[in-house]
Amino acid sequence: MPYLYRHKSGIWWYRRGTPGDIKAKKQELADLGIGVTREFIRSLETRDELLAKEKSLMLNDEIEATWRSWRDALRDGPQALTHREITALAGAAASAILSRYEDEPNLAPRPPQDWLNFAYSMLPLIAPPTLVYMGDPLEGFAEEINAVPTGELAQFIRNEKPRAAPWRKAWLEALERVMHAHYLSLGTREADALLSARMLVVSTDARGRLQDAAARFVAEAYNTLGDRLEGRYGRPEWQQELPQVDTKSKRDAGQDALWTFSGIIDDLEARVEKGAAKRRSPSTFKKYRRICREFRQWRNSDNAATVTPNEVSAWVLYLAEQSIKKTTLVDKVEAIRSVIEWGRKASHRTLFPDGNPVDHVELPEREVRDSAKRTYTLEQAQRVLLAARQQNLSYRRWMPWVMAYSGMRVGEVVQLEAEDLVEFRGHWFLTVRDDGAARTTKTSKARIVPLHPDLVREGFVDFVLSVGAGRIFDGTRHQQNLGEWIRGQVLTGEKSTPAPNHGFRHLLDDLRLGVMGDDAYAIISGRALKTSSALYGKSREMWVRLAEEMNRLPSLIDELALTRSG
């Protein structure tokens, strides 16, 4: 991989030369406060090659983004900062210091070791010429200052000054200046990190104002550390009204809005609810939110507009390290691709005008599933149906029979209501509804399912009529509970037991061959039709033809089994 090499110690390093156009502008960038080196080198701090590749991809995106911001600054000049932005950045810098040390305030950095000597050298600039102090000014006073906990230094100086003797007051004022320089150094370092993270190159005036504001806020942070030492951990007043750090490169902001994954999903879901966008099921939005949340937590950003192919490639490497199934990995990446594509459509292609960044990422091939492993054998299906006869819980008694003779998905069976049972010309039917909210289907389309004669003889119609109205199966977790009952009490001792949702549906796929026509089966089972018949018909006259096709399906349990189990 480019820019990646292994040191003789075994540690992987990232090394990349600075582009020629950047090096040629070294002095101009220096005038902007930017130091340019011949090359960029950083240890990746790992001996693991796969982890090193992941880190190098992320670092590559970071350095390229930095170079872009430098080119922007050379072209357009440095950016100004508003007072609000300076306050937000300075407050965030101080908050970072407070957060880092508030658990152990005495670990906060103190001024350099020779700070008292430095303060002593400043005395002639502060003390009146008539001030005379007999003896060594450092004797005793140095020990007193060094004994003060870090978090209490600022408060100590403020408390001592009003009652201090002239020489001691001069000392304290000198120490105040040293402390201010210390705060300025810490605050500038934190503020620079925030500017760098946002790829902001600011004007000299803005940088100076930011440094002054950072020093003031860091002083507040140190005062708060003093409160922490005394056991006061409430939110300090200086933090309560800080503006949010929302400074984004104004050039970037002019090119694209801050598209977030959560915002894109929320916007599309709202449009779907209003009928202004193509239907997606609630489960789709729920799934995509979960995956985008995982991606957001991994990359520490919800901003979809900053996703790069290298970043997604690094995420793929990370997911592969977690030993998840290849199909699951691909599904996660495809979910990110879909949400970004939703955003591109919503932005009229101003978001990623050159194409979806995920399209450029190579993914592993999905595992080819062995359909036989997801299908009940006829003997397994018979065992489940016979066991269901002995059950008193309605979902155990009837859900296996409905799925076995209809190809309905378990989620569709759970949603059935008594009003969905309809009789027409001597045949009984179930209406599988989709209202886009409480009741949904995988294809987002409603359909009619004729009842097989075995299901009618078994007493299912009588059961539904006895319910009267509302949900046929009350309660929750029927899908999970049904699977646990079948695996734990019916098909026990088997190495691999298909889930009932697939087990019955795939078995029906096999049993209907040569018996039920493809179009009829697609309509009954809710599969997508690829012929012109998908666009026409669906009147009640078709219901009768579907019932005739269903009646041709062989019985899953022969009469002898029926008699023995009775």
ABEGO torsion letter per residue (X at the ends): XBGBBBBAAGBBBBBBBBBAAAAAAAAAAAAAGBBBBABBBBBAGBABAAAAAAAAAAAAAAAAAAAAAAAAAAAAEBBBBBAAAAAAAAAAAAAAAAAAAAABAAABBBBBAAAAAAAAAAAAAABBAABBBBEBAABGAAAAAAABBAAAAAAAAAAAAAABBAAAAAAAAAAAAAAAAAAAAAAAAAAAAAAAAAGBBBBAAAAAAAAAAAAAAAAAAAAAAAAAAAGBABBBAAAAABBBBABBBAAAAAABBBBBAAAAAAAAAAAAAAGABBBBBAAAAAAAAAAAAAAAAAAGBABAAABBAAAAAAAAAAAAAAGBBAAAAAAAAAAAAAAAAAAAAAAGGABGAAEBAAAABBBBBBBBBBAAAABBBAAAAAAAAAAAAABABAAAAAAAAAAAAAGBBAAAAAABBAAABBBBGGBBBBBBBBAGBABBBAAGBBBBBBBBAAAAAAGAAAAAAAAGBEBABBEBGAAAAAAAAAAAAABBGBABBBBAAAAAAAAAAAAABGABBAAAAAAAAGBBBABAAAABEGBAAAAAAAAAAAAABBBABBAAAAAAAX
